[in-house]
């Protein structure tokens, strides 16, 4: 779960002024239009139809800007591939151990959101806690269906 609401900076240093390029606008719009938590490479592939000259490096740089500005979240996954999410609100993620799919897992209303509250973590470690992430791992419905189909054959 992202609790630092990455849209809020942890210090008072203003972000440098940046042009909101057509490519950056296309990247954030594509990211906002999906719940699939795409990789930079998959975003690049989808953008090439409208922006044939866009490089993978441009996609990575723009994603870094969007994360820094708090308009997206970078999700390091167990498979080592970074995925991105435009939903910066509080929620968990679940990752399939087989195919790497990542899905949102909403925090139920009234549920205890923190296994270790940020204040307790700070007192225990001496750190100034700026947020935390929580990932669940398992096997997604598609992989489970493939497994059942294979076992029934």
Biotite code that builds the C-alpha atoms (Angstrom):
import biotite.structure as struc

atoms = struc.array([
    struc.Atom([0.000, 0.000, 0.000], chain_id="A", res_id=1, res_name="UNK", atom_name="CA", element="C"),
    struc.Atom([1.251, 3.463, -0.762], chain_id="A", res_id=2, res_name="UNK", atom_name="CA", element="C"),
    struc.Atom([0.629, 5.668, 2.244], chain_id="A", res_id=3, res_name="UNK", atom_name="CA", element="C"),
    struc.Atom([2.921, 8.532, 1.468], chain_id="A", res_id=4, res_name="UNK", atom_name="CA", element="C"),
    struc.Atom([0.530, 9.551, -1.327], chain_id="A", res_id=5, res_name="UNK", atom_name="CA", element="C"),
    struc.Atom([3.482, 10.003, -3.593], chain_id="A", res_id=6, res_name="UNK", atom_name="CA", element="C"),
    struc.Atom([1.753, 13.141, -4.808], chain_id="A", res_id=7, res_name="UNK", atom_name="CA", element="C"),
    struc.Atom([3.035, 14.859, -1.662], chain_id="A", res_id=8, res_name="UNK", atom_name="CA", element="C"),
    struc.Atom([6.724, 15.644, -1.544], chain_id="A", res_id=9, res_name="UNK", atom_name="CA", element="C"),
    struc.Atom([8.517, 14.851, 1.711], chain_id="A", res_id=10, res_name="UNK", atom_name="CA", element="C"),
    struc.Atom([10.473, 18.078, 1.599], chain_id="A", res_id=11, res_name="UNK", atom_name="CA", element="C"),
    struc.Atom([9.763, 21.654, 0.615], chain_id="A", res_id=12, res_name="UNK", atom_name="CA", element="C"),
    struc.Atom([12.025, 21.715, -2.429], chain_id="A", res_id=13, res_name="UNK", atom_name="CA", element="C"),
    struc.Atom([9.878, 22.709, -5.407], chain_id="A", res_id=14, res_name="UNK", atom_name="CA", element="C"),
    struc.Atom([9.904, 20.516, -8.479], chain_id="A", res_id=15, res_name="UNK", atom_name="CA", element="C"),
    struc.Atom([11.616, 22.048, -11.488], chain_id="A", res_id=16, res_name="UNK", atom_name="CA", element="C"),
    struc.Atom([9.243, 23.425, -14.107], chain_id="A", res_id=17, res_name="UNK", atom_name="CA", element="C"),
    struc.Atom([8.767, 20.923, -16.909], chain_id="A", res_id=18, res_name="UNK", atom_name="CA", element="C"),
    struc.Atom([6.973, 21.145, -20.190], chain_id="A", res_id=19, res_name="UNK", atom_name="CA", element="C"),
    struc.Atom([4.025, 18.802, -20.414], chain_id="A", res_id=20, res_name="UNK", atom_name="CA", element="C"),
    struc.Atom([4.948, 17.333, -23.793], chain_id="A", res_id=21, res_name="UNK", atom_name="CA", element="C"),
    struc.Atom([2.510, 15.544, -26.081], chain_id="A", res_id=22, res_name="UNK", atom_name="CA", element="C"),
    struc.Atom([4.408, 12.317, -25.436], chain_id="A", res_id=23, res_name="UNK", atom_name="CA", element="C"),
    struc.Atom([4.198, 12.703, -21.645], chain_id="A", res_id=24, res_name="UNK", atom_name="CA", element="C"),
    struc.Atom([0.490, 13.488, -21.943], chain_id="A", res_id=25, res_name="UNK", atom_name="CA", element="C"),
    struc.Atom([-0.013, 10.354, -24.061], chain_id="A", res_id=26, res_name="UNK", atom_name="CA", element="C"),
    struc.Atom([1.911, 8.227, -21.543], chain_id="A", res_id=27, res_name="UNK", atom_name="CA", element="C"),
    struc.Atom([-0.117, 9.391, -18.534], chain_id="A", res_id=28, res_name="UNK", atom_name="CA", element="C"),
    struc.Atom([-3.397, 9.067, -20.443], chain_id="A", res_id=29, res_name="UNK", atom_name="CA", element="C"),
    struc.Atom([-2.516, 5.506, -21.479], chain_id="A", res_id=30, res_name="UNK", atom_name="CA", element="C"),
    struc.Atom([-1.430, 4.670, -17.931], chain_id="A", res_id=31, res_name="UNK", atom_name="CA", element="C"),
    struc.Atom([-4.675, 6.111, -16.524], chain_id="A", res_id=32, res_name="UNK", atom_name="CA", element="C"),
    struc.Atom([-6.740, 4.112, -19.016], chain_id="A", res_id=33, res_name="UNK", atom_name="CA", element="C"),
    struc.Atom([-5.549, 0.715, -17.801], chain_id="A", res_id=34, res_name="UNK", atom_name="CA", element="C"),
    struc.Atom([-5.573, -1.312, -14.608], chain_id="A", res_id=35, res_name="UNK", atom_name="CA", element="C"),
    struc.Atom([-2.954, -3.749, -15.928], chain_id="A", res_id=36, res_name="UNK", atom_name="CA", element="C"),
    struc.Atom([0.048, -2.054, -14.270], chain_id="A", res_id=37, res_name="UNK", atom_name="CA", element="C"),
    struc.Atom([2.047, -1.991, -17.502], chain_id="A", res_id=38, res_name="UNK", atom_name="CA", element="C"),
    struc.Atom([5.799, -2.063, -17.878], chain_id="A", res_id=39, res_name="UNK", atom_name="CA", element="C"),
    struc.Atom([7.644, 0.727, -19.676], chain_id="A", res_id=40, res_name="UNK", atom_name="CA", element="C"),
    struc.Atom([8.202, -1.682, -22.579], chain_id="A", res_id=41, res_name="UNK", atom_name="CA", element="C"),
    struc.Atom([4.490, -2.490, -22.927], chain_id="A", res_id=42, res_name="UNK", atom_name="CA", element="C"),
    struc.Atom([3.596, 1.219, -22.801], chain_id="A", res_id=43, res_name="UNK", atom_name="CA", element="C"),
    struc.Atom([6.257, 1.899, -25.438], chain_id="A", res_id=44, res_name="UNK", atom_name="CA", element="C"),
    struc.Atom([4.826, -0.792, -27.708], chain_id="A", res_id=45, res_name="UNK", atom_name="CA", element="C"),
    struc.Atom([1.286, 0.599, -27.413], chain_id="A", res_id=46, res_name="UNK", atom_name="CA", element="C"),
    struc.Atom([2.417, 4.205, -27.984], chain_id="A", res_id=47, res_name="UNK", atom_name="CA", element="C"),
    struc.Atom([4.402, 3.469, -31.146], chain_id="A", res_id=48, res_name="UNK", atom_name="CA", element="C"),
    struc.Atom([1.250, 3.442, -33.284], chain_id="A", res_id=49, res_name="UNK", atom_name="CA", element="C"),
    struc.Atom([0.612, 7.134, -32.590], chain_id="A", res_id=50, res_name="UNK", atom_name="CA", element="C"),
    struc.Atom([4.236, 8.109, -31.915], chain_id="A", res_id=51, res_name="UNK", atom_name="CA", element="C"),
    struc.Atom([6.429, 5.979, -34.217], chain_id="A", res_id=52, res_name="UNK", atom_name="CA", element="C"),
    struc.Atom([9.571, 7.925, -33.272], chain_id="A", res_id=53, res_name="UNK", atom_name="CA", element="C"),
    struc.Atom([9.156, 7.517, -29.498], chain_id="A", res_id=54, res_name="UNK", atom_name="CA", element="C"),
    struc.Atom([12.047, 5.636, -27.915], chain_id="A", res_id=55, res_name="UNK", atom_name="CA", element="C"),
    struc.Atom([11.925, 3.312, -24.948], chain_id="A", res_id=56, res_name="UNK", atom_name="CA", element="C"),
    struc.Atom([14.311, 5.723, -23.190], chain_id="A", res_id=57, res_name="UNK", atom_name="CA", element="C"),
    struc.Atom([11.807, 8.555, -23.663], chain_id="A", res_id=58, res_name="UNK", atom_name="CA", element="C"),
    struc.Atom([9.094, 6.410, -22.090], chain_id="A", res_id=59, res_name="UNK", atom_name="CA", element="C"),
    struc.Atom([11.338, 5.587, -19.111], chain_id="A", res_id=60, res_name="UNK", atom_name="CA", element="C"),
    struc.Atom([12.349, 9.238, -18.620], chain_id="A", res_id=61, res_name="UNK", atom_name="CA", element="C"),
    struc.Atom([8.736, 10.406, -18.746], chain_id="A", res_id=62, res_name="UNK", atom_name="CA", element="C"),
    struc.Atom([7.615, 7.696, -16.340], chain_id="A", res_id=63, res_name="UNK", atom_name="CA", element="C"),
    struc.Atom([10.357, 8.837, -13.942], chain_id="A", res_id=64, res_name="UNK", atom_name="CA", element="C"),
    struc.Atom([9.047, 12.398, -14.187], chain_id="A", res_id=65, res_name="UNK", atom_name="CA", element="C"),
    struc.Atom([5.467, 11.247, -13.573], chain_id="A", res_id=66, res_name="UNK", atom_name="CA", element="C"),
    struc.Atom([6.568, 9.236, -10.514], chain_id="A", res_id=67, res_name="UNK", atom_name="CA", element="C"),
    struc.Atom([8.591, 12.181, -9.188], chain_id="A", res_id=68, res_name="UNK", atom_name="CA", element="C"),
    struc.Atom([5.594, 14.491, -9.668], chain_id="A", res_id=69, res_name="UNK", atom_name="CA", element="C"),
    struc.Atom([3.347, 12.014, -7.815], chain_id="A", res_id=70, res_name="UNK", atom_name="CA", element="C"),
    struc.Atom([1.174, 11.329, -10.858], chain_id="A", res_id=71, res_name="UNK", atom_name="CA", element="C"),
    struc.Atom([2.196, 7.654, -11.020], chain_id="A", res_id=72, res_name="UNK", atom_name="CA", element="C"),
    struc.Atom([3.686, 4.953, -8.813], chain_id="A", res_id=73, res_name="UNK", atom_name="CA", element="C"),
    struc.Atom([6.574, 2.667, -9.757], chain_id="A", res_id=74, res_name="UNK", atom_name="CA", element="C"),
    struc.Atom([6.005, -0.899, -8.576], chain_id="A", res_id=75, res_name="UNK", atom_name="CA", element="C"),
    struc.Atom([9.113, -3.047, -8.265], chain_id="A", res_id=76, res_name="UNK", atom_name="CA", element="C"),
    struc.Atom([7.955, -6.649, -8.690], chain_id="A", res_id=77, res_name="UNK", atom_name="CA", element="C"),
    struc.Atom([9.348, -9.991, -7.590], chain_id="A", res_id=78, res_name="UNK", atom_name="CA", element="C"),
    struc.Atom([10.245, -10.768, -11.203], chain_id="A", res_id=79, res_name="UNK", atom_name="CA", element="C"),
    struc.Atom([12.510, -7.716, -11.303], chain_id="A", res_id=80, res_name="UNK", atom_name="CA", element="C"),
    struc.Atom([10.355, -5.886, -13.855], chain_id="A", res_id=81, res_name="UNK", atom_name="CA", element="C"),
    struc.Atom([9.150, -2.461, -12.781], chain_id="A", res_id=82, res_name="UNK", atom_name="CA", element="C"),
    struc.Atom([5.465, -1.813, -13.442], chain_id="A", res_id=83, res_name="UNK", atom_name="CA", element="C"),
    struc.Atom([3.590, 1.470, -13.227], chain_id="A", res_id=84, res_name="UNK", atom_name="CA", element="C"),
    struc.Atom([0.263, 2.544, -11.746], chain_id="A", res_id=85, res_name="UNK", atom_name="CA", element="C"),
    struc.Atom([-1.566, 5.846, -12.229], chain_id="A", res_id=86, res_name="UNK", atom_name="CA", element="C"),
    struc.Atom([-3.728, 5.173, -9.158], chain_id="A", res_id=87, res_name="UNK", atom_name="CA", element="C"),
    struc.Atom([-1.840, 6.968, -6.397], chain_id="A", res_id=88, res_name="UNK", atom_name="CA", element="C"),
    struc.Atom([-4.561, 6.406, -3.772], chain_id="A", res_id=89, res_name="UNK", atom_name="CA", element="C"),
    struc.Atom([-4.255, 3.951, -0.917], chain_id="A", res_id=90, res_name="UNK", atom_name="CA", element="C"),
    struc.Atom([-4.473, 0.361, -2.090], chain_id="A", res_id=91, res_name="UNK", atom_name="CA", element="C"),
    struc.Atom([-2.508, -2.868, -2.035], chain_id="A", res_id=92, res_name="UNK", atom_name="CA", element="C"),
    struc.Atom([-1.240, -4.947, -4.938], chain_id="A", res_id=93, res_name="UNK", atom_name="CA", element="C"),
    struc.Atom([-1.229, -8.677, -5.623], chain_id="A", res_id=94, res_name="UNK", atom_name="CA", element="C"),
    struc.Atom([1.279, -10.261, -8.007], chain_id="A", res_id=95, res_name="UNK", atom_name="CA", element="C"),
    struc.Atom([0.933, -13.624, -9.737], chain_id="A", res_id=96, res_name="UNK", atom_name="CA", element="C"),
    struc.Atom([3.925, -15.814, -9.000], chain_id="A", res_id=97, res_name="UNK", atom_name="CA", element="C"),
    struc.Atom([3.576, -17.540, -12.369], chain_id="A", res_id=98, res_name="UNK", atom_name="CA", element="C"),
    struc.Atom([2.877, -14.920, -15.041], chain_id="A", res_id=99, res_name="UNK", atom_name="CA", element="C"),
    struc.Atom([3.813, -11.693, -13.219], chain_id="A", res_id=100, res_name="UNK", atom_name="CA", element="C"),
    struc.Atom([0.364, -10.114, -13.565], chain_id="A", res_id=101, res_name="UNK", atom_name="CA", element="C"),
    struc.Atom([-0.268, -7.364, -10.991], chain_id="A", res_id=102, res_name="UNK", atom_name="CA", element="C"),
    struc.Atom([-3.745, -6.375, -9.809], chain_id="A", res_id=103, res_name="UNK", atom_name="CA", element="C"),
    struc.Atom([-5.089, -3.788, -7.385], chain_id="A", res_id=104, res_name="UNK", atom_name="CA", element="C"),
    struc.Atom([-6.394, -4.954, -4.045], chain_id="A", res_id=105, res_name="UNK", atom_name="CA", element="C"),
    struc.Atom([-8.533, -2.217, -2.478], chain_id="A", res_id=106, res_name="UNK", atom_name="CA", element="C"),
    struc.Atom([-8.344, -1.515, 1.230], chain_id="A", res_id=107, res_name="UNK", atom_name="CA", element="C"),
    struc.Atom([-11.824, -2.356, 2.579], chain_id="A", res_id=108, res_name="UNK", atom_name="CA", element="C"),
    struc.Atom([-13.581, 0.465, 4.378], chain_id="A", res_id=109, res_name="UNK", atom_name="CA", element="C"),
    struc.Atom([-12.944, 0.270, 8.099], chain_id="A", res_id=110, res_name="UNK", atom_name="CA", element="C"),
    struc.Atom([-10.200, -2.327, 7.683], chain_id="A", res_id=111, res_name="UNK", atom_name="CA", element="C"),
    struc.Atom([-6.973, -1.991, 9.587], chain_id="A", res_id=112, res_name="UNK", atom_name="CA", element="C"),
    struc.Atom([-4.666, -0.626, 6.903], chain_id="A", res_id=113, res_name="UNK", atom_name="CA", element="C"),
    struc.Atom([-1.285, -1.068, 8.529], chain_id="A", res_id=114, res_name="UNK", atom_name="CA", element="C"),
    struc.Atom([0.262, -4.210, 9.964], chain_id="A", res_id=115, res_name="UNK", atom_name="CA", element="C"),
    struc.Atom([2.792, -1.931, 11.655], chain_id="A", res_id=116, res_name="UNK", atom_name="CA", element="C"),
    struc.Atom([1.630, 1.687, 11.861], chain_id="A", res_id=117, res_name="UNK", atom_name="CA", element="C"),
    struc.Atom([4.107, 4.181, 10.413], chain_id="A", res_id=118, res_name="UNK", atom_name="CA", element="C"),
    struc.Atom([4.560, 5.851, 13.831], chain_id="A", res_id=119, res_name="UNK", atom_name="CA", element="C"),
    struc.Atom([5.518, 2.568, 15.468], chain_id="A", res_id=120, res_name="UNK", atom_name="CA", element="C"),
    struc.Atom([7.934, 1.775, 12.642], chain_id="A", res_id=121, res_name="UNK", atom_name="CA", element="C"),
    struc.Atom([9.553, 5.176, 13.137], chain_id="A", res_id=122, res_name="UNK", atom_name="CA", element="C"),
    struc.Atom([9.907, 4.698, 16.893], chain_id="A", res_id=123, res_name="UNK", atom_name="CA", element="C"),
    struc.Atom([11.359, 1.203, 16.440], chain_id="A", res_id=124, res_name="UNK", atom_name="CA", element="C"),
    struc.Atom([13.931, 2.147, 13.822], chain_id="A", res_id=125, res_name="UNK", atom_name="CA", element="C"),
    struc.Atom([14.695, 5.832, 14.291], chain_id="A", res_id=126, res_name="UNK", atom_name="CA", element="C"),
    struc.Atom([13.732, 6.442, 10.667], chain_id="A", res_id=127, res_name="UNK", atom_name="CA", element="C"),
    struc.Atom([11.452, 9.226, 9.508], chain_id="A", res_id=128, res_name="UNK", atom_name="CA", element="C"),
    struc.Atom([8.883, 7.052, 7.755], chain_id="A", res_id=129, res_name="UNK", atom_name="CA", element="C"),
    struc.Atom([7.574, 8.562, 4.517], chain_id="A", res_id=130, res_name="UNK", atom_name="CA", element="C"),
    struc.Atom([5.395, 5.628, 3.463], chain_id="A", res_id=131, res_name="UNK", atom_name="CA", element="C"),
    struc.Atom([5.257, 1.908, 2.877], chain_id="A", res_id=132, res_name="UNK", atom_name="CA", element="C"),
    struc.Atom([4.204, -0.629, 0.280], chain_id="A", res_id=133, res_name="UNK", atom_name="CA", element="C"),
    struc.Atom([2.575, -3.984, 0.711], chain_id="A", res_id=134, res_name="UNK", atom_name="CA", element="C"),
    struc.Atom([2.421, -6.662, -1.984], chain_id="A", res_id=135, res_name="UNK", atom_name="CA", element="C"),
    struc.Atom([0.515, -9.909, -1.790], chain_id="A", res_id=136, res_name="UNK", atom_name="CA", element="C"),
    struc.Atom([1.689, -12.845, -3.889], chain_id="A", res_id=137, res_name="UNK", atom_name="CA", element="C"),
    struc.Atom([-0.300, -15.739, -5.269], chain_id="A", res_id=138, res_name="UNK", atom_name="CA", element="C"),
    struc.Atom([-1.574, -17.343, -8.444], chain_id="A", res_id=139, res_name="UNK", atom_name="CA", element="C"),
    struc.Atom([-3.942, -15.324, -10.633], chain_id="A", res_id=140, res_name="UNK", atom_name="CA", element="C"),
    struc.Atom([-7.323, -16.606, -11.854], chain_id="A", res_id=141, res_name="UNK", atom_name="CA", element="C"),
    struc.Atom([-6.022, -17.098, -15.424], chain_id="A", res_id=142, res_name="UNK", atom_name="CA", element="C"),
    struc.Atom([-3.092, -19.239, -14.280], chain_id="A", res_id=143, res_name="UNK", atom_name="CA", element="C"),
    struc.Atom([-5.385, -21.207, -11.940], chain_id="A", res_id=144, res_name="UNK", atom_name="CA", element="C"),
    struc.Atom([-7.759, -21.892, -14.835], chain_id="A", res_id=145, res_name="UNK", atom_name="CA", element="C"),
    struc.Atom([-4.847, -23.116, -16.986], chain_id="A", res_id=146, res_name="UNK", atom_name="CA", element="C"),
    struc.Atom([-3.725, -25.361, -14.125], chain_id="A", res_id=147, res_name="UNK", atom_name="CA", element="C"),
    struc.Atom([-7.226, -26.829, -13.724], chain_id="A", res_id=148, res_name="UNK", atom_name="CA", element="C"),
    struc.Atom([-7.524, -27.371, -17.461], chain_id="A", res_id=149, res_name="UNK", atom_name="CA", element="C"),
    struc.Atom([-4.136, -29.129, -17.540], chain_id="A", res_id=150, res_name="UNK", atom_name="CA", element="C"),
    struc.Atom([-5.043, -31.317, -14.535], chain_id="A", res_id=151, res_name="UNK", atom_name="CA", element="C"),
    struc.Atom([-8.370, -32.291, -16.098], chain_id="A", res_id=152, res_name="UNK", atom_name="CA", element="C"),
    struc.Atom([-6.764, -33.362, -19.385], chain_id="A", res_id=153, res_name="UNK", atom_name="CA", element="C"),
])
